[in-house]
């Protein structure tokens, strides 16, 4: 992927310098062809050095992004473990809320979610057909049908009703 051209790199155009005027014109006319080629070669080398530095900087940034992504994943995993531990301790103690000096915790059940265990057992009425050719389970309709009719067994439809407890920080 080519890097964007900076204003500095634009100044190092690979075009020989403009023809001088006046007395310098006579000097330029006397300048041997080899010298003019050397000027162009130096410009090429300067532009190449700039591109090398920019490419190296881009590689360093990509490496740093990978390192930071690993640190972020580790920090999020630690956060989740700590949150799960607080939830477990509060549930074991039978506490719905717990107050500190400056902060407090409160346990709140999330709405019941539908987890599909065996899709082949779900009736066709609970599938929705998107524009793509594959059929998809309409979880909202199936969850509503199970909630309205207590006689229906979720296992017979190949689903399980789950609920997660989350920690609300105030």
N, C-alpha and C positions, 0 to 999 in steps of 0.2 A: 504494500500500500504506500503510495508516494506521500511524503509529508508536505504540508502546505508551504508555499514559498514565502519566506519572510521578506520584508523590505530590504534587509541587509543582503540577503541572497540575490535579490533583484539587481542590486548594485554591482554584483560580480558577474554580470552578463558575459557570456562566452563570445562576445563580439570584440574585435580589436578596437582599441581606443579611437575616438574621432580624430580626423585629420587635423593637425595643428594649423594655426593661421600665422601669417607674417613670417618673421625670421625662423620661427620654429618649423615652418613648412619646408624650408630648404633643408633643415636638419633631418626632418622626417623623410624627405625624399632621399637623403643620403643614408638613412638607416637601412642596414642590410635586411634582407628578407628573413634571415635566421633570427635576428633580434625581434622582429615582429612576431614570428612564430613562438619565440620564447615568452613574450608577453602573454600570448594566448594560452600557452601551456601553464604559466603561473596562475592565470585566472581559473583554468580548469582545476588545478591542484587546490587552490583556495576554496572553490565551490565544493570540491570533493571532501575537503577537510570539514567544512561546515556540515555537509550532509552526514558525514561519519559521526560527528558529535551529536547531531540531532537524532540520528538512528540509535546511538548508544543511550542517549537520554530517554528515548521512547522505550527501549528495552529495560532500562532501570526502573522506569515508572511501572511497566507491566509486571516486573518482578515484585515491586513493592505492593502493587494491587493484589497479587496472589498472596503475599505474606499477610496483608491486612485482612483479606477475605478469610484466611485461616484463623486469625486472631478474633475476627468477628464471630465466626462459627463457634469457636471455643467459648467466647464470652456469652453468647446466647445459650449454649448448652449449660453453662454454669448457672445462668439466670434461671433457666427452666428447672434445674435440679433444686436450686434454693427455693423457688416458688413451690415446687411439689413438696418439698420437706416442710415448709410452713403450713401448707394445706393439710398434710398428713398429721402434723402435730396438733393443729387446731381441731381436726376431726376426731383424733384420738382423745383429746381433752373434752370433746363435746361442746366446743365453742363455735358460735356463729359469727362472733366478732371479737376483736381483741384490740384494746387501745393502749398506746404508748404515751409518752409525754407529748410528743409532737405529731406523731402519725398513728394511724390505726389500720387494722386489717378487717375485712368483712368477707365471709364466704358467700358466694352467690352461685346457684346452679344455673348452668347454661340451658337454653331450650333443648328439648330432646331432639337428637339428630338421628337420621336413618342411615344405617350402615348396611350395604348389600353384601349378603353372605353367599347366596347362590342365585344368580340372575335368571337361571333357567326355570325356576319355580314361580317367577313373577308373572301374573296374567298379562296378556297383551294390552288390556285396557289401561295399564299403568305405564305404557311405553309412549313416548312422544317421538315423532319422526322429524328430525331437523332436515334442513335442506340437503345435508350430506346423506348418503344412502344408508348409513348405519342407524339402527334404532337405539334410543336412549331411554333409560328408566326415568319416569316423571316422579322424582322423589317427593315432591311437594304433594301431589295428588295421592300417592300411596300412603304417605305419613298421615294425611288428613283422613283418609278412609280408615286407617287403623285406629286413629284417635276417636273417630265417631262411632265405631262399632267395636265394643269391647270383646265380642265373641270371636272376632278374627284373631288368629294366632300369627304373629309376625314370622315365626319359623316356617309356617306352611307357605309363605310367600318368598322364603329365602332371604329374609332380612332380619335385622336385630335393631331394636331401639336402644340408643346409647345416649348418655348425657355426661358432660364433662364439667367439673367444678373449677371455676376460675377464681383467682384472687384479685379483689378490687382494692387498689391502694388509694387512700385518701389522705 
